[in-house]
Amino acid sequence: MALPAEIEKNLYIGVLLDLYGALLTERQRDMMEMYFHDDLSLSEVAEQYGISRQGVHDAIKRGEETLEELESKLGLAAQQETQKAQLLEFKGLALAALDECRKVSFGKNIADKVIALLEDLDSKLEEFENPM
């Protein structure tokens, strides 16, 4: 089941913020983190900064544009997704190999190595899910 477009967009901006947030102004980054990561409303962020909701909205929109421009030039999020997909594909192949090893009596040593490989793959995939 696909996520609603607004949620998907917010998740995407959150990923971009994690990757490129240090390149924004401190104020812009902080506002965006409050809005996207801490799930504060525009009013709550505005209250923190003593500005209008419109001011927060404008700062966040400018930040989104900057993040999307950086992604279009550098492509780190797309590259990360490609690497994650490749790791998942490799994990599938390793699981298939493990199943085959279990069917063969002399495959125990190979199966143990495949299990170690799968554990390593899981830790690498975990890094993609929880970058920090």
TIVEX-800612 format. One record per residue (C-alpha): residue number from 1; residue in one letter; x, y, z. Coordinates in steps of 0.001 Angstrom, whole numbers, plus 500000, padded with zeros to 6 digits. Example, Ala and Ser with C-alpha at 12.3 -4.5 7.8 and 13.67 -1.06 7.14 Angstrom:
2
- 1;a;512300;495500;507800
- 2;s;513670;498940;507140
This chain:
132
- 1;m;500000;500000;500000
- 2;a;501464;503323;498928
- 3;l;501795;506221;501320
- 4;p;499815;509395;500672
- 5;a;501749;511868;498519
- 6;e;502152;514437;501314
- 7;i;503652;511877;503707
- 8;e;505945;510543;501004
- 9;k;507098;514088;500199
- 10;n;507745;514829;503877
- 11;l;509790;511635;504228
- 12;y;511787;512555;501122
- 13;i;512469;516075;502410
- 14;g;513503;514521;505742
- 15;v;516055;512343;503927
- 16;l;517366;515351;502012
- 17;l;517558;517314;505255
- 18;d;519654;514544;506804
- 19;l;521989;514515;503794
- 20;y;522286;518221;503012
- 21;g;521007;520002;506131
- 22;a;524462;521239;507087
- 23;l;524492;523298;503881
- 24;l;521431;525330;504925
- 25;t;521568;528322;507232
- 26;e;521413;527299;510883
- 27;r;518033;528988;511362
- 28;q;516562;527407;508233
- 29;r;517894;523966;509182
- 30;d;516540;524275;512732
- 31;m;513084;525309;511488
- 32;m;513012;522447;509010
- 33;e;514142;519929;511639
- 34;m;511401;521117;513992
- 35;y;508818;520817;511235
- 36;f;509927;517596;509522
- 37;h;511728;515623;512247
- 38;d;510045;516850;515435
- 39;d;506634;517093;513733
- 40;l;505864;520570;515067
- 41;s;503213;522639;513312
- 42;l;503994;525906;511543
- 43;s;502404;527724;514498
- 44;e;504590;525903;517008
- 45;v;507758;526673;515049
- 46;a;506652;530297;514612
- 47;e;506136;530581;518366
- 48;q;509691;529310;518992
- 49;y;511127;532008;516727
- 50;g;508683;534801;517480
- 51;i;507686;535145;513829
- 52;s;504535;534553;511798
- 53;r;503395;531201;510452
- 54;q;503885;532671;506977
- 55;g;507505;533481;507826
- 56;v;508112;529887;508876
- 57;h;506294;528588;505800
- 58;d;508445;530754;503509
- 59;a;511680;529673;505228
- 60;i;510713;526005;504953
- 61;k;509742;526357;501280
- 62;r;513076;528051;500499
- 63;g;514848;525277;502396
- 64;e;512973;522602;500430
- 65;e;513930;524282;497161
- 66;t;517575;524443;498231
- 67;l;517594;520777;499277
- 68;e;515966;519658;496025
- 69;e;518449;521730;494019
- 70;l;521354;520138;495898
- 71;e;519922;516674;495259
- 72;s;519507;517404;491550
- 73;k;523176;518443;491365
- 74;l;524749;515868;493695
- 75;g;522285;512965;493647
- 76;l;523269;511523;497030
- 77;a;519744;510398;497975
- 78;a;519258;508669;494623
- 79;q;522665;507030;494940
- 80;q;521804;505863;498454
- 81;e;518521;504334;497246
- 82;t;520360;502526;494436
- 83;q;522899;501117;496890
- 84;k;520144;500007;499259
- 85;a;518298;498259;496410
- 86;q;521515;496492;495395
- 87;l;522114;495318;498971
- 88;l;518546;494003;499197
- 89;e;518987;492154;495904
- 90;f;522286;490692;497110
- 91;k;520612;489631;500359
- 92;g;517939;487803;498361
- 93;l;520616;485962;496408
- 94;a;522441;485043;499615
- 95;l;519216;483704;501148
- 96;a;518628;481584;498040
- 97;a;522205;480265;498280
- 98;l;521644;479451;501953
- 99;d;518531;477453;501090
- 100;e;520498;475488;498490
- 101;c;523332;474825;500961
- 102;r;520895;473413;503486
- 103;k;519673;470908;500896
- 104;v;523169;469491;500411
- 105;s;524832;467519;503204
- 106;f;528310;468999;502630
- 107;g;526986;472563;502505
- 108;k;527195;473244;506284
- 109;n;530476;475202;506076
- 110;i;529198;477210;503147
- 111;a;525894;477810;504931
- 112;d;527761;479182;507961
- 113;k;529661;481602;505718
- 114;v;526446;482683;504004
- 115;i;524852;483302;507411
- 116;a;527809;485513;508381
- 117;l;527440;487347;505084
- 118;l;523718;487853;505719
- 119;e;524426;489270;509174
- 120;d;526895;491722;507621
- 121;l;524330;492676;504970
- 122;d;521706;493255;507648
- 123;s;524034;495621;509521
- 124;k;524742;497549;506306
- 125;l;521019;497779;505548
- 126;e;520446;498983;509110
- 127;e;522869;501853;508415
- 128;f;520619;502953;505543
- 129;e;517545;502836;507768
- 130;n;519176;504610;510728
- 131;p;522037;506731;509364
- 132;m;522970;508240;512722
